Amino acid sequence: MSYYDIDAILTDAEKIPCTFQIDVPDLGYLDNQPGHTLKSGSRVALPIWLAEMLAIANTGTVDMDDPSQSSKSFITFDLPPALGNDVVQALKADPRSVPLRDQSAHFYALATHMMELSEEPELSAVLRKTFVSRAAEIALHARKVGGGGSSYHGRDGGGAGGKGKGKATKDDNASNLGVGGAGEDFLRGLDEWERKLFRSAHDGTKASKEWMENVKKR
């Protein structure tokens, strides 16, 4: 991953809930108490890049009276709301019905980063199923658009609009989301990874169509 990858930078800036394990002088402003000590047990939201460093680091101290308190991590962290139980349960029920972009514009990148920091076997399984299910739906919509159906706008936040002309094909009927309505909502809910996948599938479909048309003209 490039150091100058904008998506990676934005993902690292996502905030996650953290709990401080020690008292930290002069950091009370993080808990809306400027000038005070940030007490152990305080819960604050920190960007991933900072939370990761504080979770890995430790105080480096030795407590002879209570060894369990020696070399404590500065913080512990929980999964962000975008990966909370409600979202996971909704993904289990129907991955296509969840607008991932409403949870995070970099949903998969955020989830991948969090799984690197903690063991979440259930989350990993759910995300694999989610990506496969949604990728098939994305490819289907990309073929419709590539064939002259609805239009789709990329990073600027646009969705899909307009309806294709002509008779419906077998692929058009393969999805119960359709071209408009729920289908447009689905496309608007794609996260950045999925939007890149959509653009690649769309460009591939368009290039294939142009190639076939050129072959027929020969």
Secondary structure, 3 states (H helix, E strand, C coil): CCCCCHHHHHHHCCEEEEEECCCECCCHHHHCCCCCCECCCCEEEEEHHHHHHHHHCECCCCCCCCHHHCCCECEEECCCHHHCHHHHHHHHHCHHHCCHHHHCCCHHHHHHHHHHHCCCHHHHHHHHHHHHHHHHHHHHHHHHHHCCCCEECCCCCCCEECCCCCCCCCCCCCCCCCCCCHHHHHHHCCCHHHHHHHHHHHHHHHHHHHHHHHHHHC
